[in-house]
Amino acid sequence: MIKKDLTDFIYILIERVLNVFTDKIIVNGQKVRDELISNGIGTEEKYSVIYPGVEKLNTESCVSIRN
């Protein structure tokens, strides 16, 4: 357990240092953003949330293109 806590501490420390040199932080969900902010990594304005997955394709436009 101590090793995990030390590892977490080191990663958070590295993230905080790199945050100084970063213009934008991209995360894959609000929960991740909130967790990072609660650990003191960046501010809410620095984050962009991009959700995983592919947007639903408009199949009607595909049909009209084929014809």
Backbone hydrogen bonds in HBPLUS format (Angstrom, degrees):
<---DONOR---> <-ACCEPTOR-->    atom                        ^
c    i                          cat <-CA-CA->   ^        H-A-AA   ^      H-
h    n   atom  resd res      DA  || num        DHA   H-A  angle D-A-AA Bond
n    s   type  num  typ     dist DA aas  dist angle  dist       angle   num
A0005-ASP N   A0001-MET O   3.06 MM   4  6.35 162.8  2.09 151.4 155.8     1
A0006-LEU N   A0002-ILE O   2.92 MM   4  6.12 157.5  1.98 150.8 157.0     2
A0007-THR N   A0003-LYS O   2.90 MM   4  6.08 157.0  1.95 145.6 152.4     3
A0008-ASP N   A0004-LYS O   2.84 MM   4  6.07 163.9  1.87 154.1 158.2     4
A0009-PHE N   A0005-ASP O   2.94 MM   4  6.10 160.1  1.98 145.3 150.9     5
A0010-ILE N   A0006-LEU O   2.95 MM   4  6.20 158.5  2.00 150.4 155.6     6
A0011-TYR N   A0007-THR O   2.98 MM   4  6.24 165.2  2.00 155.4 159.0     7
A0012-ILE N   A0008-ASP O   2.94 MM   4  6.13 165.5  1.96 155.3 159.4     8
A0013-LEU N   A0009-PHE O   2.93 MM   4  6.08 157.4  1.99 146.7 153.4     9
A0014-ILE N   A0010-ILE O   2.93 MM   4  6.17 160.8  1.97 151.1 155.9    10
A0015-GLU N   A0011-TYR O   2.92 MM   4  6.15 162.4  1.95 152.0 156.8    11
A0016-ARG N   A0012-ILE O   2.95 MM   4  6.16 155.8  2.01 149.1 155.3    12
A0017-VAL N   A0013-LEU O   3.06 MM   4  6.32 156.8  2.11 149.1 155.0    13
A0018-LEU N   A0014-ILE O   2.94 MM   4  6.16 169.9  1.95 157.4 159.9    14
A0019-ASN N   A0015-GLU O   2.93 MM   4  5.96 138.5  2.11 140.5 151.6    15
A0020-VAL N   A0017-VAL O   3.22 MM   3  5.76 146.6  2.34 110.7 118.1    16
A0021-PHE N   A0018-LEU O   3.01 MM   3  5.45 138.8  2.19 110.2 120.5    17
A0022-THR N   A0019-ASN O   3.23 MM   3  5.03 167.3  2.24 105.0 107.8    18
A0025-ILE N   A0046-LYS O   2.85 MM  21  5.91 160.9  1.89 150.4 151.2    19
A0048-SER N   A0025-ILE O   2.87 MM  23  6.20 149.7  1.97 156.8 159.0    20
A0027-VAL N   A0048-SER O   3.00 MM  21  6.38 160.9  2.04 160.7 166.3    21
A0050-ILE N   A0027-VAL O   2.89 MM  23  6.17 171.8  1.90 168.0 168.9    22
A0033-ARG N   A0029-GLY O   3.17 MM   4  6.50 163.3  2.20 147.7 152.3    23
A0034-ASP N   A0030-GLN O   2.80 MM   4  6.02 165.6  1.82 155.7 159.1    24
A0035-GLU N   A0031-LYS O   2.98 MM   4  6.15 153.8  2.05 143.9 150.9    25
A0036-LEU N   A0032-VAL O   2.96 MM   4  6.21 161.4  2.00 154.3 158.9    26
A0037-ILE N   A0033-ARG O   2.92 MM   4  6.14 162.8  1.95 154.9 159.8    27
A0038-SER N   A0034-ASP O   2.95 MM   4  6.09 154.9  2.01 142.5 149.6    28
A0039-ASN N   A0035-GLU O   3.12 MM   4  6.39 127.4  2.41 135.4 148.5    29
A0039-ASN N   A0036-LEU O   3.08 MM   3  5.08 135.6  2.29  95.2 107.9    30
A0041-ILE N   A0036-LEU O   2.99 MM   5  5.34 161.4  2.03 149.0 146.8    31
A0040-GLY N   A0037-ILE O   2.92 MM   3  5.08 159.5  1.97 110.5 114.2    32
A0046-LYS N   A0043-THR O   2.97 MM   3  5.46 145.8  2.09 113.2 122.9    33
A0047-TYR N   A0044-GLU O   3.32 MM   3  5.63 158.3  2.37 107.7 113.7    34
A0063-VAL N   A0059-THR O   3.10 MM   4  6.37 151.5  2.18 148.8 155.0    35
A0064-SER N   A0060-GLU O   3.19 MM   4  6.47 162.9  2.22 148.1 151.9    36
A0065-ILE N   A0061-SER O   3.05 MM   4  6.20 143.6  2.19 139.0 148.6    37
A0066-ARG N   A0062-CYS O   3.07 MM   4  6.30 154.7  2.14 145.3 151.3    38
A0067-ASN N   A0063-VAL O   3.19 MM   4  6.46 149.2  2.29 148.3 155.9    39
